[in-house]
Amino acid sequence: MIEQLTIYLTDLPEFLAFFGSSLLLMIVFVAVYTNVTRHSEIKLIKENSVAAAIAFSGSMIGFALPLASAMISSRTILEMIIWGVVALIVQIIVYLLVRLPMPRVSERIENNEIAAGIWLGASSLIAGILNAASMTS
């Protein structure tokens, strides 16, 4: 039993490195994304905005899915970080693209229009799923 535990724990530093790096990437994503969008997600969520919570949750999940895929398929932390940055860029592009058919999406989210939050959140989630699937090789 102790031998098995020792064998499993030999991978603990690698786990901690990948996990820690992914948490750092998530923090960077939140910082970048909230500065790119025209609405203040955290402020709106603190004010109990369902639309903002849906939209922001979708974007975070849409980022986390390809990040997890990158963690699974990457051999090094640097490789995972590179693909994590790609995932971040994809989510920013999605936000910008969502604004094409709905230019006032941020204003609508600020007004707690749930349909706008679902539109942005679902778009981010769909892009994240497709992005994650594209990263598997």
Secondary structure by P-SEA (a helix, b strand, c coil): caaaaaaaacaaaaaaaaaaaaaaaaaaaaaaaaaaccccaaaaaaaccaaaaaaaaaaaaaaaaaaaaaaaccccaaaaaaaaaaaaaaaaaaaaaaaccccaaaaaaaacaaaaaaaaaaaaaaaaaaaaaaacc
